[in-house]
Amino acid sequence: MKIEVTMPKMSPEMRSGVLCAWLKGEGDRVRKGEALFEVETEKVVCQVEAERDGVLVRLLAEEGDDMPVGAVLAEMEAQP
């Protein structure tokens, strides 16, 4: 099953965030709670964790991209 990894809304006023760094790459296994990427907002830089177990199959955004909240950044394949 495909899982979309999206830009989270970290505050009520957040409209977009800069993808600072990918902490996992295509083909990597990811466990729920592991850090996937770093996002910079107007106020902070923070790590975003995986919401489910899976394999990161495709990165759709590059480091340095300013992405709107809800934009799909990557695709994962769910793993039991």
N, CA, C, O and CB atoms as a CASP TS submission, in Angstrom:
PFRMAT TS
TARGET T0000
AUTHOR 0000-0000-0000
METHOD Language model
MODEL 1
PARENT N/A
ATOM      1  N   MET     1       0.827  -1.171   0.000  1.00  0.00           N
ATOM      2  CA  MET     1       0.000   0.000   0.000  1.00  0.00           C
ATOM      3  C   MET     1       0.882   1.249   0.000  1.00  0.00           C
ATOM      4  O   MET     1       1.838   1.346   0.769  1.00  0.00           O
ATOM      5  CB  MET     1      -0.947  -0.010   1.204  1.00  0.00           C
ATOM      6  N   LYS     2       0.552   2.191  -0.863  1.00  0.00           N
ATOM      7  CA  LYS     2       1.315   3.424  -0.981  1.00  0.00           C
ATOM      8  C   LYS     2       0.918   4.406   0.120  1.00  0.00           C
ATOM      9  O   LYS     2      -0.261   4.567   0.435  1.00  0.00           O
ATOM     10  CB  LYS     2       1.103   4.056  -2.366  1.00  0.00           C
ATOM     11  N   ILE     3       1.927   5.058   0.698  1.00  0.00           N
ATOM     12  CA  ILE     3       1.720   6.083   1.722  1.00  0.00           C
ATOM     13  C   ILE     3       2.356   7.371   1.206  1.00  0.00           C
ATOM     14  O   ILE     3       3.511   7.364   0.779  1.00  0.00           O
ATOM     15  CB  ILE     3       2.335   5.652   3.118  1.00  0.00           C
ATOM     16  N   GLU     4       1.616   8.466   1.242  1.00  0.00           N
ATOM     17  CA  GLU     4       2.171   9.754   0.857  1.00  0.00           C
ATOM     18  C   GLU     4       2.732  10.453   2.094  1.00  0.00           C
ATOM     19  O   GLU     4       2.068  10.542   3.127  1.00  0.00           O
ATOM     20  CB  GLU     4       1.098  10.634   0.164  1.00  0.00           C
ATOM     21  N   VAL     5       3.950  10.940   1.972  1.00  0.00           N
ATOM     22  CA  VAL     5       4.592  11.715   3.033  1.00  0.00           C
ATOM     23  C   VAL     5       4.395  13.183   2.657  1.00  0.00           C
ATOM     24  O   VAL     5       4.837  13.623   1.596  1.00  0.00           O
ATOM     25  CB  VAL     5       6.141  11.342   3.201  1.00  0.00           C
ATOM     26  N   THR     6       3.733  13.932   3.529  1.00  0.00           N
ATOM     27  CA  THR     6       3.388  15.311   3.199  1.00  0.00           C
ATOM     28  C   THR     6       4.053  16.316   4.140  1.00  0.00           C
ATOM     29  O   THR     6       4.531  15.969   5.220  1.00  0.00           O
ATOM     30  CB  THR     6       1.884  15.490   3.241  1.00  0.00           C
ATOM     31  N   MET     7       4.066  17.563   3.694  1.00  0.00           N
ATOM     32  CA  MET     7       4.580  18.654   4.527  1.00  0.00           C
ATOM     33  C   MET     7       3.576  18.892   5.656  1.00  0.00           C
ATOM     34  O   MET     7       2.420  19.227   5.400  1.00  0.00           O
ATOM     35  CB  MET     7       4.811  19.969   3.680  1.00  0.00           C
ATOM     36  N   PRO     8       4.018  18.720   6.906  1.00  0.00           N
ATOM     37  CA  PRO     8       3.096  18.902   8.031  1.00  0.00           C
ATOM     38  C   PRO     8       2.845  20.374   8.344  1.00  0.00           C
ATOM     39  O   PRO     8       3.641  21.246   7.995  1.00  0.00           O
ATOM     40  CB  PRO     8       3.640  18.206   9.264  1.00  0.00           C
ATOM     41  N   LYS     9       1.735  20.624   9.000  1.00  0.00           N
ATOM     42  CA  LYS     9       1.419  21.967   9.490  1.00  0.00           C
ATOM     43  C   LYS     9       1.832  22.002  10.953  1.00  0.00           C
ATOM     44  O   LYS     9       1.188  21.380  11.798  1.00  0.00           O
ATOM     45  CB  LYS     9      -0.118  22.324   9.307  1.00  0.00           C
ATOM     46  N   MET    10       2.902  22.726  11.255  1.00  0.00           N
ATOM     47  CA  MET    10       3.490  22.719  12.590  1.00  0.00           C
ATOM     48  C   MET    10       2.990  23.842  13.492  1.00  0.00           C
ATOM     49  O   MET    10       3.265  23.848  14.692  1.00  0.00           O
ATOM     50  CB  MET    10       4.970  22.806  12.479  1.00  0.00           C
ATOM     51  N   SER    11       2.263  24.781  12.922  1.00  0.00           N
ATOM     52  CA  SER    11       1.661  25.852  13.712  1.00  0.00           C
ATOM     53  C   SER    11       0.442  26.361  12.944  1.00  0.00           C
ATOM     54  O   SER    11       0.344  26.156  11.734  1.00  0.00           O
ATOM     55  CB  SER    11       2.691  27.015  13.994  1.00  0.00           C
ATOM     56  N   PRO    12      -0.480  27.018  13.633  1.00  0.00           N
ATOM     57  CA  PRO    12      -1.691  27.497  12.959  1.00  0.00           C
ATOM     58  C   PRO    12      -1.424  28.455  11.796  1.00  0.00           C
ATOM     59  O   PRO    12      -2.174  28.480  10.821  1.00  0.00           O
ATOM     60  CB  PRO    12      -2.576  28.175  13.954  1.00  0.00           C
ATOM     61  N   GLU    13      -0.354  29.239  11.907  1.00  0.00           N
ATOM     62  CA  GLU    13      -0.073  30.224  10.856  1.00  0.00           C
ATOM     63  C   GLU    13       0.861  29.712   9.753  1.00  0.00           C
ATOM     64  O   GLU    13       1.113  30.423   8.780  1.00  0.00           O
ATOM     65  CB  GLU    13       0.528  31.452  11.475  1.00  0.00           C
ATOM     66  N   MET    14       1.366  28.508   9.895  1.00  0.00           N
ATOM     67  CA  MET    14       2.312  27.960   8.904  1.00  0.00           C
ATOM     68  C   MET    14       1.616  27.712   7.571  1.00  0.00           C
ATOM     69  O   MET    14       0.570  27.065   7.513  1.00  0.00           O
ATOM     70  CB  MET    14       2.943  26.647   9.420  1.00  0.00           C
ATOM     71  N   ARG    15       2.208  28.235   6.503  1.00  0.00           N
ATOM     72  CA  ARG    15       1.682  28.054   5.143  1.00  0.00           C
ATOM     73  C   ARG    15       2.605  27.176   4.293  1.00  0.00           C
ATOM     74  O   ARG    15       2.158  26.484   3.379  1.00  0.00           O
ATOM     75  CB  ARG    15       1.490  29.417   4.463  1.00  0.00           C
ATOM     76  N   SER    16       3.916  27.220   4.617  1.00  0.00           N
ATOM     77  CA  SER    16       4.895  26.422   3.878  1.00  0.00           C
ATOM     78  C   SER    16       6.123  26.217   4.760  1.00  0.00           C
ATOM     79  O   SER    16       6.269  26.841   5.811  1.00  0.00           O
ATOM     80  CB  SER    16       5.286  27.111   2.526  1.00  0.00           C
ATOM     81  N   GLY    17       6.995  25.331   4.305  1.00  0.00           N
ATOM     82  CA  GLY    17       8.240  25.074   5.011  1.00  0.00           C
ATOM     83  C   GLY    17       9.329  24.703   4.022  1.00  0.00           C
ATOM     84  O   GLY    17       9.046  24.211   2.930  1.00  0.00           O
ATOM     85  N   VAL    18      10.569  24.939   4.404  1.00  0.00           N
ATOM     86  CA  VAL    18      11.701  24.590   3.549  1.00  0.00           C
ATOM     87  C   VAL    18      12.207  23.207   3.957  1.00  0.00           C
ATOM     88  O   VAL    18      12.506  22.960   5.126  1.00  0.00           O
ATOM     89  CB  VAL    18      12.843  25.661   3.652  1.00  0.00           C
ATOM     90  N   LEU    19      12.296  22.324   2.988  1.00  0.00           N
ATOM     91  CA  LEU    19      12.852  20.994   3.227  1.00  0.00           C
ATOM     92  C   LEU    19      14.365  21.158   3.341  1.00  0.00           C
ATOM     93  O   LEU    19      15.057  21.340   2.340  1.00  0.00           O
ATOM     94  CB  LEU    19      12.462  19.975   2.076  1.00  0.00           C
ATOM     95  N   CYS    20      14.869  21.093   4.573  1.00  0.00           N
ATOM     96  CA  CYS    20      16.298  21.328   4.822  1.00  0.00           C
ATOM     97  C   CYS    20      17.151  20.132   4.445  1.00  0.00           C
ATOM     98  O   CYS    20      18.185  20.280   3.793  1.00  0.00           O
ATOM     99  CB  CYS    20      16.526  21.671   6.280  1.00  0.00           C
ATOM    100  N   ALA    21      16.716  18.938   4.857  1.00  0.00           N
ATOM    101  CA  ALA    21      17.539  17.753   4.633  1.00  0.00           C
ATOM    102  C   ALA    21      16.682  16.498   4.688  1.00  0.00           C
ATOM    103  O   ALA    21      15.781  16.378   5.518  1.00  0.00           O
ATOM    104  CB  ALA    21      18.670  17.673   5.670  1.00  0.00           C
ATOM    105  N   TRP    22      16.978  15.567   3.790  1.00  0.00           N
ATOM    106  CA  TRP    22      16.430  14.217   3.879  1.00  0.00           C
ATOM    107  C   TRP    22      17.344  13.428   4.800  1.00  0.00           C
ATOM    108  O   TRP    22      18.563  13.452   4.630  1.00  0.00           O
ATOM    109  CB  TRP    22      16.308  13.534   2.461  1.00  0.00           C
ATOM    110  N   LEU    23      16.777  12.735   5.764  1.00  0.00           N
ATOM    111  CA  LEU    23      17.550  11.918   6.698  1.00  0.00           C
ATOM    112  C   LEU    23      17.511  10.444   6.309  1.00  0.00           C
ATOM    113  O   LEU    23      18.231   9.624   6.879  1.00  0.00           O
ATOM    114  CB  LEU    23      17.022  12.098   8.122  1.00  0.00           C
ATOM    115  N   LYS    24      16.674  10.118   5.344  1.00  0.00           N
ATOM    116  CA  LYS    24      16.573   8.774   4.768  1.00  0.00           C
ATOM    117  C   LYS    24      16.570   8.932   3.256  1.00  0.00           C
ATOM    118  O   LYS    24      16.207   9.985   2.732  1.00  0.00           O
ATOM    119  CB  LYS    24      15.280   8.012   5.269  1.00  0.00           C
ATOM    120  N   GLY    25      16.983   7.863   2.551  1.00  0.00           N
ATOM    121  CA  GLY    25      17.030   7.912   1.101  1.00  0.00           C
ATOM    122  C   GLY    25      16.118   6.877   0.470  1.00  0.00           C
ATOM    123  O   GLY    25      15.562   6.021   1.158  1.00  0.00           O
ATOM    124  N   GLU    26      15.969   6.962  -0.837  1.00  0.00           N
ATOM    125  CA  GLU    26      15.148   5.990  -1.554  1.00  0.00           C
ATOM    126  C   GLU    26      15.665   4.578  -1.293  1.00  0.00           C
ATOM    127  O   GLU    26      16.867   4.316  -1.347  1.00  0.00           O
ATOM    128  CB  GLU    26      15.139   6.294  -3.072  1.00  0.00           C
ATOM    129  N   GLY    27      14.728   3.677  -1.010  1.00  0.00           N
ATOM    130  CA  GLY    27      15.077   2.295  -0.735  1.00  0.00           C
ATOM    131  C   GLY    27      15.310   1.988   0.733  1.00  0.00           C
ATOM    132  O   GLY    27      15.415   0.821   1.110  1.00  0.00           O
ATOM    133  N   ASP    28      15.393   3.023   1.574  1.00  0.00           N
ATOM    134  CA  ASP    28      15.623   2.812   3.007  1.00  0.00           C
ATOM    135  C   ASP    28      14.346   2.339   3.703  1.00  0.00           C
ATOM    136  O   ASP    28      13.249   2.818   3.416  1.00  0.00           O
ATOM    137  CB  ASP    28      16.134   4.107   3.665  1.00  0.00           C
ATOM    138  N   ARG    29      14.515   1.392   4.617  1.00  0.00           N
ATOM    139  CA  ARG    29      13.414   0.984   5.505  1.00  0.00           C
ATOM    140  C   ARG    29      13.283   2.043   6.587  1.00  0.00           C
ATOM    141  O   ARG    29      14.276   2.562   7.098  1.00  0.00           O
ATOM    142  CB  ARG    29      13.664  -0.446   6.135  1.00  0.00           C
ATOM    143  N   VAL    30      12.047   2.351   6.922  1.00  0.00           N
ATOM    144  CA  VAL    30      11.762   3.373   7.922  1.00  0.00           C
ATOM    145  C   VAL    30      10.791   2.790   8.944  1.00  0.00           C
ATOM    146  O   VAL    30       9.819   2.129   8.579  1.00  0.00           O
ATOM    147  CB  VAL    30      11.177   4.666   7.262  1.00  0.00           C
ATOM    148  N   ARG    31      11.055   3.033  10.206  1.00  0.00           N
ATOM    149  CA  ARG    31      10.174   2.597  11.289  1.00  0.00           C
ATOM    150  C   ARG    31       9.376   3.793  11.788  1.00  0.00           C
ATOM    151  O   ARG    31       9.864   4.923  11.776  1.00  0.00           O
ATOM    152  CB  ARG    31      10.986   1.949  12.451  1.00  0.00           C
ATOM    153  N   LYS    32       8.162   3.540  12.222  1.00  0.00           N
ATOM    154  CA  LYS    32       7.336   4.592  12.803  1.00  0.00           C
ATOM    155  C   LYS    32       8.130   5.278  13.925  1.00  0.00           C
ATOM    156  O   LYS    32       8.693   4.612  14.794  1.00  0.00           O
ATOM    157  CB  LYS    32       5.983   4.011  13.343  1.00  0.00           C
ATOM    158  N   GLY    33       8.166   6.602  13.892  1.00  0.00           N
ATOM    159  CA  GLY    33       8.880   7.373  14.903  1.00  0.00           C
ATOM    160  C   GLY    33      10.297   7.759  14.517  1.00  0.00           C
ATOM    161  O   GLY    33      10.900   8.607  15.175  1.00  0.00           O
ATOM    162  N   GLU    34      10.854   7.149  13.451  1.00  0.00           N
ATOM    163  CA  GLU    34      12.196   7.534  12.987  1.00  0.00           C
ATOM    164  C   GLU    34      12.116   8.858  12.227  1.00  0.00           C
ATOM    165  O   GLU    34      11.134   9.132  11.536  1.00  0.00           O
ATOM    166  CB  GLU    34      12.814   6.420  12.081  1.00  0.00           C
ATOM    167  N   ALA    35      13.152   9.667  12.363  1.00  0.00           N
ATOM    168  CA  ALA    35      13.203  10.945  11.652  1.00  0.00           C
ATOM    169  C   ALA    35      13.395  10.701  10.156  1.00  0.00           C
ATOM    170  O   ALA    35      14.289   9.960   9.747  1.00  0.00           O
ATOM    171  CB  ALA    35      14.343  11.837  12.207  1.00  0.00           C
ATOM    172  N   LEU    36      12.540  11.339   9.340  1.00  0.00           N
ATOM    173  CA  LEU    36      12.602  11.219   7.879  1.00  0.00           C
ATOM    174  C   LEU    36      13.304  12.408   7.231  1.00  0.00           C
ATOM    175  O   LEU    36      14.134  12.251   6.335  1.00  0.00           O
ATOM    176  CB  LEU    36      11.200  11.082   7.307  1.00  0.00           C
ATOM    177  N   PHE    37      12.946  13.613   7.711  1.00  0.00           N
ATOM    178  CA  PHE    37      13.500  14.825   7.098  1.00  0.00           C
ATOM    179  C   PHE    37      13.449  15.973   8.090  1.00  0.00           C
ATOM    180  O   PHE    37      12.802  15.888   9.133  1.00  0.00           O
ATOM    181  CB  PHE    37      12.731  15.194   5.808  1.00  0.00           C
ATOM    182  N   GLU    38      14.151  17.058   7.741  1.00  0.00           N
ATOM    183  CA  GLU    38      14.152  18.274   8.547  1.00  0.00           C
ATOM    184  C   GLU    38      13.444  19.387   7.781  1.00  0.00           C
ATOM    185  O   GLU    38      13.605  19.536   6.570  1.00  0.00           O
ATOM    186  CB  GLU    38      15.600  18.696   8.916  1.00  0.00           C
ATOM    187  N   VAL    39      12.662  20.157   8.517  1.00  0.00           N
ATOM    188  CA  VAL    39      11.909  21.267   7.939  1.00  0.00           C
ATOM    189  C   VAL    39      12.257  22.552   8.677  1.00  0.00           C
ATOM    190  O   VAL    39      12.369  22.571   9.903  1.00  0.00           O
ATOM    191  CB  VAL    39      10.384  20.995   8.001  1.00  0.00           C
ATOM    192  N   GLU    40      12.424  23.617   7.915  1.00  0.00           N
ATOM    193  CA  GLU    40      12.646  24.945   8.497  1.00  0.00           C
ATOM    194  C   GLU    40      11.389  25.783   8.287  1.00  0.00           C
ATOM    195  O   GLU    40      10.880  25.901   7.173  1.00  0.00           O
ATOM    196  CB  GLU    40      13.899  25.646   7.860  1.00  0.00           C
ATOM    197  N   THR    41      10.904  26.357   9.378  1.00  0.00           N
ATOM    198  CA  THR    41       9.784  27.302   9.306  1.00  0.00           C
ATOM    199  C   THR    41      10.335  28.674   9.665  1.00  0.00           C
ATOM    200  O   THR    41      11.545  28.848   9.812  1.00  0.00           O
ATOM    201  CB  THR    41       8.593  26.886  10.270  1.00  0.00           C
ATOM    202  N   GLU    42       9.451  29.633   9.803  1.00  0.00           N
ATOM    203  CA  GLU    42       9.893  30.979  10.188  1.00  0.00           C
ATOM    204  C   GLU    42      10.520  30.992  11.574  1.00  0.00           C
ATOM    205  O   GLU    42      11.331  31.865  11.884  1.00  0.00           O
ATOM    206  CB  GLU    42       8.722  31.952  10.146  1.00  0.00           C
ATOM    207  N   LYS    43      10.143  30.019  12.415  1.00  0.00           N
ATOM    208  CA  LYS    43      10.578  30.045  13.802  1.00  0.00           C
ATOM    209  C   LYS    43      11.588  28.974  14.182  1.00  0.00           C
ATOM    210  O   LYS    43      12.431  29.223  15.044  1.00  0.00           O
ATOM    211  CB  LYS    43       9.407  29.917  14.671  1.00  0.00           C
ATOM    212  N   VAL    44      11.538  27.801  13.580  1.00  0.00           N
ATOM    213  CA  VAL    44      12.386  26.686  14.021  1.00  0.00           C
ATOM    214  C   VAL    44      12.798  25.786  12.855  1.00  0.00           C
ATOM    215  O   VAL    44      12.240  25.838  11.759  1.00  0.00           O
ATOM    216  CB  VAL    44      11.656  25.857  15.078  1.00  0.00           C
ATOM    217  N   VAL    45      13.801  24.962  13.148  1.00  0.00           N
ATOM    218  CA  VAL    45      14.147  23.829  12.281  1.00  0.00           C
ATOM    219  C   VAL    45      13.866  22.588  13.110  1.00  0.00           C
ATOM    220  O   VAL    45      14.362  22.470  14.230  1.00  0.00           O
ATOM    221  CB  VAL    45      15.669  23.882  11.775  1.00  0.00           C
ATOM    222  N   CYS    46      13.084  21.667  12.581  1.00  0.00           N
ATOM    223  CA  CYS    46      12.769  20.472  13.357  1.00  0.00           C
ATOM    224  C   CYS    46      12.731  19.239  12.456  1.00  0.00           C
ATOM    225  O   CYS    46      12.579  19.332  11.238  1.00  0.00           O
ATOM    226  CB  CYS    46      11.426  20.641  14.084  1.00  0.00           C
ATOM    227  N   GLN    47      12.873  18.096  13.096  1.00  0.00           N
ATOM    228  CA  GLN    47      12.816  16.821  12.388  1.00  0.00           C
ATOM    229  C   GLN    47      11.374  16.339  12.354  1.00  0.00           C
ATOM    230  O   GLN    47      10.621  16.511  13.312  1.00  0.00           O
ATOM    231  CB  GLN    47      13.737  15.763  13.060  1.00  0.00           C
ATOM    232  N   VAL    48      11.006  15.731  11.228  1.00  0.00           N
ATOM    233  CA  VAL    48       9.677  15.159  11.072  1.00  0.00           C
ATOM    234  C   VAL    48       9.828  13.646  11.048  1.00  0.00           C
ATOM    235  O   VAL    48      10.648  13.104  10.307  1.00  0.00           O
ATOM    236  CB  VAL    48       8.971  15.685   9.774  1.00  0.00           C
ATOM    237  N   GLU    49       9.030  12.971  11.866  1.00  0.00           N
ATOM    238  CA  GLU    49       9.122  11.525  12.021  1.00  0.00           C
ATOM    239  C   GLU    49       8.135  10.797  11.117  1.00  0.00           C
ATOM    240  O   GLU    49       7.102  11.343  10.731  1.00  0.00           O
ATOM    241  CB  GLU    49       8.880  11.139  13.469  1.00  0.00           C
ATOM    242  N   ALA    50       8.475   9.555  10.789  1.00  0.00           N
ATOM    243  CA  ALA    50       7.585   8.694  10.014  1.00  0.00           C
ATOM    244  C   ALA    50       6.358   8.351  10.850  1.00  0.00           C
ATOM    245  O   ALA    50       6.461   8.097  12.050  1.00  0.00           O
ATOM    246  CB  ALA    50       8.317   7.402   9.559  1.00  0.00           C
ATOM    247  N   GLU    51       5.216   8.347  10.210  1.00  0.00           N
ATOM    248  CA  GLU    51       3.977   8.013  10.906  1.00  0.00           C
ATOM    249  C   GLU    51       3.668   6.526  10.857  1.00  0.00           C
ATOM    250  O   GLU    51       2.828   6.039  11.614  1.00  0.00           O
ATOM    251  CB  GLU    51       2.827   8.789  10.313  1.00  0.00           C
ATOM    252  N   ARG    52       4.357   5.787   9.953  1.00  0.00           N
ATOM    253  CA  ARG    52       4.137   4.345   9.811  1.00  0.00           C
ATOM    254  C   ARG    52       5.428   3.664   9.404  1.00  0.00           C
ATOM    255  O   ARG    52       6.370   4.319   8.958  1.00  0.00           O
ATOM    256  CB  ARG    52       3.029   4.054   8.778  1.00  0.00           C
ATOM    257  N   ASP    53       5.473   2.354   9.557  1.00  0.00           N
ATOM    258  CA  ASP    53       6.593   1.565   9.050  1.00  0.00           C
ATOM    259  C   ASP    53       6.467   1.462   7.537  1.00  0.00           C
ATOM    260  O   ASP    53       5.356   1.418   7.008  1.00  0.00           O
ATOM    261  CB  ASP    53       6.631   0.147   9.706  1.00  0.00           C
ATOM    262  N   GLY    54       7.597   1.425   6.837  1.00  0.00           N
ATOM    263  CA  GLY    54       7.557   1.271   5.391  1.00  0.00           C
ATOM    264  C   GLY    54       8.926   1.391   4.764  1.00  0.00           C
ATOM    265  O   GLY    54       9.947   1.455   5.449  1.00  0.00           O
ATOM    266  N   VAL    55       8.923   1.419   3.438  1.00  0.00           N
ATOM    267  CA  VAL    55      10.136   1.618   2.650  1.00  0.00           C
ATOM    268  C   VAL    55       9.939   2.896   1.844  1.00  0.00           C
ATOM    269  O   VAL    55       8.923   3.068   1.172  1.00  0.00           O
ATOM    270  CB  VAL    55      10.437   0.380   1.713  1.00  0.00           C
ATOM    271  N   LEU    56      10.912   3.778   1.918  1.00  0.00           N
ATOM    272  CA  LEU    56      10.867   5.029   1.168  1.00  0.00           C
ATOM    273  C   LEU    56      11.171   4.701  -0.295  1.00  0.00           C
ATOM    274  O   LEU    56      12.299   4.340  -0.630  1.00  0.00           O
ATOM    275  CB  LEU    56      11.887   6.087   1.745  1.00  0.00           C
ATOM    276  N   VAL    57      10.175   4.825  -1.155  1.00  0.00           N
ATOM    277  CA  VAL    57      10.368   4.403  -2.544  1.00  0.00           C
ATOM    278  C   VAL    57      10.656   5.543  -3.510  1.00  0.00           C
ATOM    279  O   VAL    57      11.295   5.328  -4.540  1.00  0.00           O
ATOM    280  CB  VAL    57       9.161   3.673  -3.009  1.00  0.00           C
ATOM    281  N   ARG    58      10.194   6.765  -3.194  1.00  0.00           N
ATOM    282  CA  ARG    58      10.435   7.864  -4.133  1.00  0.00           C
ATOM    283  C   ARG    58      10.418   9.208  -3.418  1.00  0.00           C
ATOM    284  O   ARG    58       9.468   9.532  -2.705  1.00  0.00           O
ATOM    285  CB  ARG    58       9.387   7.854  -5.252  1.00  0.00           C
ATOM    286  N   LEU    59      11.482   9.988  -3.615  1.00  0.00           N
ATOM    287  CA  LEU    59      11.541  11.355  -3.102  1.00  0.00           C
ATOM    288  C   LEU    59      11.009  12.287  -4.183  1.00  0.00           C
ATOM    289  O   LEU    59      11.471  12.239  -5.323  1.00  0.00           O
ATOM    290  CB  LEU    59      13.001  11.750  -2.682  1.00  0.00           C
ATOM    291  N   LEU    60      10.051  13.126  -3.840  1.00  0.00           N
ATOM    292  CA  LEU    60       9.425  14.019  -4.820  1.00  0.00           C
ATOM    293  C   LEU    60       9.840  15.474  -4.642  1.00  0.00           C
ATOM    294  O   LEU    60       9.558  16.309  -5.501  1.00  0.00           O
ATOM    295  CB  LEU    60       7.921  13.912  -4.726  1.00  0.00           C
ATOM    296  N   ALA    61      10.505  15.783  -3.538  1.00  0.00           N
ATOM    297  CA  ALA    61      10.975  17.148  -3.278  1.00  0.00           C
ATOM    298  C   ALA    61      12.468  17.091  -2.988  1.00  0.00           C
ATOM    299  O   ALA    61      12.982  16.094  -2.482  1.00  0.00           O
ATOM    300  CB  ALA    61      10.196  17.807  -2.083  1.00  0.00           C
ATOM    301  N   GLU    62      13.145  18.168  -3.316  1.00  0.00           N
ATOM    302  CA  GLU    62      14.585  18.242  -3.105  1.00  0.00           C
ATOM    303  C   GLU    62      14.906  19.137  -1.915  1.00  0.00           C
ATOM    304  O   GLU    62      14.125  20.013  -1.545  1.00  0.00           O
ATOM    305  CB  GLU    62      15.289  18.760  -4.367  1.00  0.00           C
ATOM    306  N   GLU    63      16.066  18.896  -1.329  1.00  0.00           N
ATOM    307  CA  GLU    63      16.536  19.747  -0.238  1.00  0.00           C
ATOM    308  C   GLU    63      16.605  21.183  -0.737  1.00  0.00           C
ATOM    309  O   GLU    63      17.109  21.450  -1.828  1.00  0.00           O
ATOM    310  CB  GLU    63      17.926  19.273   0.292  1.00  0.00           C
ATOM    311  N   GLY    64      16.092  22.105   0.074  1.00  0.00           N
ATOM    312  CA  GLY    64      16.060  23.523  -0.294  1.00  0.00           C
ATOM    313  C   GLY    64      14.732  23.967  -0.875  1.00  0.00           C
ATOM    314  O   GLY    64      14.490  25.167  -1.002  1.00  0.00           O
ATOM    315  N   ASP    65      13.853  23.015  -1.236  1.00  0.00           N
ATOM    316  CA  ASP    65      12.543  23.373  -1.789  1.00  0.00           C
ATOM    317  C   ASP    65      11.651  23.972  -0.712  1.00  0.00           C
ATOM    318  O   ASP    65      11.593  23.463   0.408  1.00  0.00           O
ATOM    319  CB  ASP    65      11.863  22.143  -2.413  1.00  0.00           C
ATOM    320  N   ASP    66      10.957  25.055  -1.051  1.00  0.00           N
ATOM    321  CA  ASP    66       9.950  25.657  -0.175  1.00  0.00           C
ATOM    322  C   ASP    66       8.611  25.047  -0.590  1.00  0.00           C
ATOM    323  O   ASP    66       8.102  25.333  -1.674  1.00  0.00           O
ATOM    324  CB  ASP    66       9.936  27.256  -0.281  1.00  0.00           C
ATOM    325  N   MET    67       8.046  24.206   0.276  1.00  0.00           N
ATOM    326  CA  MET    67       6.860  23.425  -0.063  1.00  0.00           C
ATOM    327  C   MET    67       5.659  23.866   0.773  1.00  0.00           C
ATOM    328  O   MET    67       5.791  24.108   1.973  1.00  0.00           O
ATOM    329  CB  MET    67       7.130  21.928   0.143  1.00  0.00           C
ATOM    330  N   PRO    68       4.491  23.969   0.141  1.00  0.00           N
ATOM    331  CA  PRO    68       3.295  24.332   0.905  1.00  0.00           C
ATOM    332  C   PRO    68       2.860  23.204   1.837  1.00  0.00           C
ATOM    333  O   PRO    68       3.130  22.031   1.578  1.00  0.00           O
ATOM    334  CB  PRO    68       2.151  24.693  -0.043  1.00  0.00           C
ATOM    335  N   VAL    69       2.189  23.569   2.913  1.00  0.00           N
ATOM    336  CA  VAL    69       1.629  22.586   3.838  1.00  0.00           C
ATOM    337  C   VAL    69       0.726  21.632   3.049  1.00  0.00           C
ATOM    338  O   VAL    69      -0.098  22.067   2.244  1.00  0.00           O
ATOM    339  CB  VAL    69       0.833  23.287   4.995  1.00  0.00           C
ATOM    340  N   GLY    70       0.891  20.342   3.288  1.00  0.00           N
ATOM    341  CA  GLY    70       0.081  19.331   2.616  1.00  0.00           C
ATOM    342  C   GLY    70       0.669  18.804   1.323  1.00  0.00           C
ATOM    343  O   GLY    70       0.181  17.807   0.791  1.00  0.00           O
ATOM    344  N   ALA    71       1.717  19.453   0.796  1.00  0.00           N
ATOM    345  CA  ALA    71       2.344  18.988  -0.441  1.00  0.00           C
ATOM    346  C   ALA    71       2.977  17.616  -0.223  1.00  0.00           C
ATOM    347  O   ALA    71       3.528  17.343   0.843  1.00  0.00           O
ATOM    348  CB  ALA    71       3.406  20.001  -0.932  1.00  0.00           C
ATOM    349  N   VAL    72       2.897  16.762  -1.230  1.00  0.00           N
ATOM    350  CA  VAL    72       3.495  15.429  -1.131  1.00  0.00           C
ATOM    351  C   VAL    72       4.996  15.552  -1.378  1.00  0.00           C
ATOM    352  O   VAL    72       5.432  16.036  -2.422  1.00  0.00           O
ATOM    353  CB  VAL    72       2.839  14.432  -2.151  1.00  0.00           C
ATOM    354  N   LEU    73       5.782  15.102  -0.387  1.00  0.00           N
ATOM    355  CA  LEU    73       7.237  15.184  -0.451  1.00  0.00           C
ATOM    356  C   LEU    73       7.874  13.881  -0.892  1.00  0.00           C
ATOM    357  O   LEU    73       8.944  13.882  -1.500  1.00  0.00           O
ATOM    358  CB  LEU    73       7.790  15.584   0.886  1.00  0.00           C
ATOM    359  N   ALA    74       7.213  12.760  -0.586  1.00  0.00           N
ATOM    360  CA  ALA    74       7.763  11.448  -0.901  1.00  0.00           C
ATOM    361  C   ALA    74       6.665  10.404  -0.868  1.00  0.00           C
ATOM    362  O   ALA    74       5.557  10.648  -0.389  1.00  0.00           O
ATOM    363  CB  ALA    74       8.886  11.076   0.077  1.00  0.00           C
ATOM    364  N   GLU    75       7.002   9.227  -1.393  1.00  0.00           N
ATOM    365  CA  GLU    75       6.093   8.091  -1.336  1.00  0.00           C
ATOM    366  C   GLU    75       6.780   6.945  -0.621  1.00  0.00           C
ATOM    367  O   GLU    75       7.964   6.681  -0.829  1.00  0.00           O
ATOM    368  CB  GLU    75       5.639   7.664  -2.752  1.00  0.00           C
ATOM    369  N   MET    76       6.014   6.267   0.230  1.00  0.00           N
ATOM    370  CA  MET    76       6.501   5.089   0.931  1.00  0.00           C
ATOM    371  C   MET    76       5.603   3.920   0.590  1.00  0.00           C
ATOM    372  O   MET    76       4.439   4.099   0.231  1.00  0.00           O
ATOM    373  CB  MET    76       6.553   5.323   2.462  1.00  0.00           C
ATOM    374  N   GLU    77       6.154   2.717   0.704  1.00  0.00           N
ATOM    375  CA  GLU    77       5.382   1.494   0.581  1.00  0.00           C
ATOM    376  C   GLU    77       5.223   0.950   1.992  1.00  0.00           C
ATOM    377  O   GLU    77       6.214   0.719   2.685  1.00  0.00           O
ATOM    378  CB  GLU    77       6.075   0.448  -0.384  1.00  0.00           C
ATOM    379  N   ALA    78       3.973   0.744   2.425  1.00  0.00           N
ATOM    380  CA  ALA    78       3.722   0.251   3.791  1.00  0.00           C
ATOM    381  C   ALA    78       4.284  -1.134   3.975  1.00  0.00           C
ATOM    382  O   ALA    78       4.249  -1.957   3.061  1.00  0.00           O
ATOM    383  CB  ALA    78       2.226   0.245   4.103  1.00  0.00           C
ATOM    384  N   GLN    79       4.810  -1.395   5.175  1.00  0.00           N
ATOM    385  CA  GLN    79       5.344  -2.698   5.549  1.00  0.00           C
ATOM    386  C   GLN    79       4.631  -3.167   6.812  1.00  0.00           C
ATOM    387  O   GLN    79       4.410  -2.377   7.729  1.00  0.00           O
ATOM    388  CB  GLN    79       6.890  -2.637   5.766  1.00  0.00           C
ATOM    389  N   PRO    80       4.275  -4.430   6.863  1.00  0.00           N
ATOM    390  CA  PRO    80       3.593  -4.936   8.066  1.00  0.00           C
ATOM    391  C   PRO    80       4.518  -4.980   9.271  1.00  0.00           C
ATOM    392  O   PRO    80       4.098  -5.380  10.357  1.00  0.00           O
ATOM    393  CB  PRO    80       3.031  -6.328   7.807  1.00  0.00           C
TER
END
